[in-house]
């Protein structure tokens, strides 16, 4: 039924749980996994800064976030390989996390999104928002929410 699960992870404390649960599901379904990491975009330059300083800071930011994404995806790939599950790792750099998740899931030909909710509660969602709720509201793909 489902052949390619799309699993966004951020490297936080709960990411390994999301990786393990999605790998177990993929094994049961005979599916592959597309892991996805969204890193923040390059911050806007500070007032009074030079273009050269901004370019240098931007380069360092891109290198740092790229290395972070690759380390998360490498760990995810290792876990998937140990379980005999096919894996593809992708990452993007944008501040539009929700849209990036939806667009990449569709572009990658995935047929289900598997996300872990942080469970911040209503006050936390008011302050920080909920990527899971935004993806649920905007995607046409089935969404499995892990809590």
C-alpha positions in Angstrom: 0.0 0.0 0.0 2.6 2.6 1.1 6.0 2.2 -0.6 7.9 5.4 0.2 7.6 7.1 3.6 8.7 10.7 4.0 10.2 11.3 7.4 11.3 14.9 8.4 13.6 15.0 11.4 15.5 17.8 13.0 18.2 16.1 15.1 16.5 17.0 18.4 16.2 14.7 21.3 13.1 12.9 19.8 14.6 12.4 16.3 16.0 8.9 17.0 12.5 7.9 18.2 11.0 9.1 15.0 13.7 7.3 13.0 13.2 4.0 14.8 9.4 4.1 14.6 9.4 5.0 10.9 12.0 2.2 10.2 9.8 -0.3 12.0 6.8 0.8 10.0 8.7 0.7 6.7 9.8 -2.9 7.5 6.2 -4.0 8.1 5.0 -2.3 4.9 8.0 -3.3 2.7 8.5 0.4 2.1 11.6 2.7 1.7 12.2 5.9 3.6 13.1 9.3 2.4 14.6 11.2 5.4 14.4 15.0 5.3 16.1 17.7 7.3 15.2 21.4 7.0 17.9 23.8 8.2 17.3 27.5 8.8 18.0 30.0 6.0 21.0 32.4 6.1 20.1 35.2 8.6 19.6 38.7 7.4 22.7 40.9 7.6 23.2 43.1 10.7 22.8 46.9 10.2 26.1 48.5 9.6 27.9 45.3 8.7 30.0 45.0 5.6 29.1 42.9 2.6 32.3 40.9 3.0 31.5 40.1 6.6 28.0 39.0 5.6 29.3 36.8 2.8 31.8 35.2 5.2 29.1 34.6 7.9 26.7 33.2 5.2 29.4 30.8 4.0 30.0 29.6 7.6 26.3 29.2 8.2 25.8 27.2 5.1 28.7 24.9 5.8 27.6 24.5 9.5 24.0 23.7 8.6 25.0 21.4 5.7 27.3 19.4 8.0 24.5 19.2 10.7 21.9 17.9 8.2 24.4 15.4 6.7 25.2 14.0 10.2 21.5 13.5 11.0 20.8 11.8 7.7 23.9 9.6 8.0 22.7 8.4 11.4 19.2 7.8 9.9 20.7 5.9 7.0 22.8 3.7 9.3 19.7 2.7 11.3 17.7 2.0 8.1 20.5 -0.1 6.7 20.8 -2.2 9.9 17.1 -2.9 9.5 17.3 -3.7 5.8 15.2 -0.6 4.8 16.0 1.4 1.7 16.8 5.0 2.5 17.3 8.3 0.7 18.4 11.4 2.6 17.6 14.9 1.5 17.9 18.3 3.1 16.9 21.9 2.3 17.8 25.3 3.7 14.7 27.5 4.2 12.7 29.2 6.9 9.5 27.8 5.3 9.7 24.4 7.1 6.1 23.4 6.5 6.0 24.2 2.8 9.5 22.5 2.3 8.2 19.3 3.9 5.1 19.2 1.8 6.8 20.1 -1.5 9.7 17.7 -1.0 7.4 14.8 0.0 5.4 15.3 -3.3 8.5 15.9 -5.4 10.1 12.7 -4.0 7.1 10.6 -4.9 6.4 9.7 -1.3 2.9 8.3 -0.4 2.9 9.0 3.3 4.4 11.6 5.7 5.5 10.4 9.1 6.1 13.2 11.6 6.8 13.3 15.3 4.9 15.9 17.3 6.7 17.7 20.1 3.6 17.7 22.3 4.2 21.3 23.6 0.6 21.7 24.6 -1.7 24.5 23.6 0.4 27.3 25.2 3.6 26.0 23.5 1.7 25.9 20.2 0.5 29.4 20.7 4.1 30.6 21.2 6.0 28.4 18.7 3.3 27.0 16.3 3.1 23.5 15.2 4.8 22.2 12.0 2.7 19.0 12.2 -0.6 20.9 12.3 0.5 23.1 9.4 1.5 20.1 7.3 -1.7 18.3 8.1 -3.7 21.4 7.1 -1.9 21.8 3.7 -0.9 18.3 2.4 -2.9 15.9 0.3 -0.7 13.0 1.4 -1.7 10.8 4.4 0.1 12.0 7.6 0.9 9.6 10.4 1.6 11.6 13.6 3.8 10.0 16.3 3.5 11.4 19.8 
